[in-house]
C-alpha cells in the first residue's frame, strides 16, 4: 500500500500481481505527490481496465483511493485502455501517443473526460530543459 496525502493505492494479491500492475502502482504512487496530478486522480471514479500485451489489470478509483486488481473488471468499466506493452509504457512516459494510436497499437474507450484525466494522471512529467546561458 502507498499513501500520499490521504490517497491510498492498494494492490490486491500483491504476490500474484503482474508487471503491468506493479509498474502502474509505482507510477501512480509517484504522481500523487504532485498537486495537479492529485486533482486528476480525485476526478476519476469507477473501474478502468488496462490491457498491455497479455497482461490485464483493473484500476478501481473511489474517494481518494485506488485498488489495483489483476485481470478484467468484475463490472462494467468507465474506461478501457488496450495496447502493446511498448505502446502503453510510451503513453505513460509521454512518448509517441499519437503514433501508437494511428498505428492501431493503442486504443482507449470511455468518456472523453475520464480518458483525459487518466492520461494526465499517468503521464510522467518531463524534466525541465536546461537553457544555455548566452
C-alpha positions in Angstrom: 0.0 0.0 0.0 1.2 3.5 -0.9 -0.2 6.6 0.8 0.2 10.2 -0.4 -1.8 13.0 1.3 -4.6 10.6 2.3 -4.8 8.8 -1.0 -4.1 5.1 -0.8 -3.1 2.7 -3.5 -3.7 -0.9 -2.7 -2.6 -3.9 -4.7 -4.9 -6.9 -4.3 -2.9 -10.1 -4.0 0.5 -8.4 -4.4 2.3 -11.7 -4.7 0.3 -12.6 -7.8 0.3 -9.2 -9.4 1.7 -8.9 -12.9 4.4 -6.5 -14.1 1.8 -4.1 -15.5 0.1 -3.7 -12.2 3.3 -3.2 -10.3 4.5 -0.6 -12.8 1.2 1.3 -12.6 1.3 1.3 -8.8 4.8 2.8 -8.9 4.0 5.4 -11.5 0.7 6.5 -9.9 2.2 6.4 -6.4 4.9 8.9 -7.5 2.4 11.1 -9.4 0.2 11.6 -6.3 2.8 13.8 -4.7 2.1 16.4 -7.5 -0.9 18.6 -6.7 -2.0 18.8 -10.4 -1.9 15.0 -10.7 -3.8 14.6 -7.5 -6.7 16.7 -8.9 -6.9 14.3 -11.9 -6.7 11.3 -9.5 -9.6 12.7 -7.5 -11.7 13.3 -10.6 -11.7 9.7 -11.7 -14.3 7.3 -10.2 -15.1 3.8 -11.1 -13.3 0.9 -12.8 -10.7 1.2 -15.5 -9.4 -1.8 -17.5 -5.8 -1.6 -18.7 -4.5 -4.3 -21.1 -0.9 -4.3 -22.3 0.0 -7.3 -24.3 -1.1 -10.4 -22.4 -1.3 -8.6 -19.1 -4.6 -7.1 -17.7 -5.3 -5.1 -14.6 -8.3 -3.3 -13.3 -7.9 0.0 -11.5 -10.7 0.8 -9.1 -10.9 4.5 -8.3 -13.0 5.5 -5.3 -12.9 8.6 -3.0 -9.2 9.2 -2.9 -8.3 5.6 -3.1 -7.2 3.2 -5.8 -7.3 -0.6 -5.8 -5.3 -2.5 -8.4 -6.5 -6.0 -9.3 -5.1 -8.5 -11.7 -7.5 -9.4 -14.6 -10.6 -7.9 -16.1 -13.2 -5.8 -14.3 -16.0 -7.6 -12.4 -18.4 -4.8 -13.5 -18.7 -2.5 -16.5 -15.6 -0.2 -16.5 -15.9 3.5 -17.2 -12.8 3.3 -19.4 -10.6 0.7 -21.2 -7.1 1.2 -22.4 -5.6 -1.5 -24.6 -2.3 -1.8 -26.5 1.0 -3.4 -26.7 3.2 -3.1 -23.7 5.5 -0.7 -25.5 2.6 1.5 -26.5 1.1 1.6 -23.0 4.5 2.4 -21.5 5.3 5.0 -24.1 2.0 6.7 -23.5 2.7 6.8 -19.7 6.1 8.3 -20.4 4.7 10.9 -22.7 6.3 9.5 -25.9 4.6 8.6 -29.2 1.0 8.6 -28.0 -0.4 9.7 -31.4 1.9 7.4 -33.3 0.7 4.4 -31.4 -2.9 5.3 -31.8 -2.6 5.9 -35.6 -0.8 2.6 -36.0 -3.5 0.8 -34.1 -1.1 -0.2 -31.3 -3.1 1.6 -28.6 -6.8 2.3 -28.1 -8.9 3.9 -25.4 -12.6 3.6 -24.9 -14.7 5.5 -22.4 -15.9 9.0 -21.6 -13.6 11.7 -23.0 -13.3 13.5 -19.6 -12.4 10.3 -17.8 -9.8 9.4 -20.5 -8.3 13.0 -20.3 -7.9 12.7 -16.5 -6.3 9.2 -16.9 -3.9 10.4 -19.5 -2.9 13.4 -17.4 -2.6 11.3 -14.3 -0.4 8.6 -15.9 1.9 10.8 -17.9 5.3 11.3 -16.3 6.2 14.9 -16.3 9.3 15.7 -18.4 12.2 17.2 -16.5 12.7 20.9 -17.2 15.1 21.6 -20.0 18.2 23.5 -19.3 18.6 26.8 -21.1 22.0 27.7 -22.3 23.4 30.9 -20.9 24.1 33.3 -23.7 
